Amino acid sequence: MNSFEIIAATNVTLTPWLDALRLSLHILSAAIWVGGQITLAGLLPTIRPLGPDATKKLANQFAKLTWPAYFVLVATGFWNLAALNPNHATTAWNIVLGVKIFLALLSGFSAFLHMKSTSKLGLALWGSIAGISSVATLILGIFISG
């Protein structure tokens, strides 16, 4: 087997720095999007007693950090798909990838609905769906990564 065949067989590219950038941006964005939701959920009991305005102010500031991360996450997700070697994807892997993409979109959609909600039920429901789908997306990303 020559060196080109080894590279093709292992799905290694000739631009490792670009792969490192792509994966680093994806993981950093996931850390901000998913980790931020978990952190904010943990801070809410401390924030609520500071007044009704405190939670809204924190949420607005939080959105300024997390929404750009979500969009970078989606963009690098597409970039990850473009960098794949399709010969290595099994049917099961493709199914898990499809579920992951669905959950990633559900996460963003439900977070948006949470942000727009005015009722306690809407806030709780959409916030829960956003959080659970975000964590599930993260876990499926780990499953398909290697």
Long-range contacts (C-beta under 8 A, 24 or more apart in sequence): 8-85, 11-84, 11-85, 11-88, 13-83, 19-83, 22-76, 22-79, 22-80, 22-83, 23-76, 23-80, 25-72, 25-76, 26-72, 26-73, 26-76, 26-77, 26-79, 26-80, 28-69, 29-69, 29-70, 29-72, 29-73, 29-76, 30-73, 30-138, 30-141, 32-65, 32-66, 32-69, 33-66, 33-69, 33-70, 33-73, 33-107, 33-134, 34-134, 34-135, 34-137, 34-138, 36-62, 36-65, 36-66, 36-69, 37-66, 37-111, 37-130, 37-131, 37-134, 38-131, 38-135, 41-127, 41-131, 59-115, 63-115, 66-111, 70-107, 70-108, 70-111, 73-104, 74-104, 74-108, 77-101, 77-104, 93-144, 96-140, 96-143, 96-144, 97-144, 99-140, 100-137, 100-140, 100-141, 100-144, 103-133, 103-134, 103-136, 103-137, 103-140, 104-133, 104-137, 106-133, 107-133, 107-134, 107-137
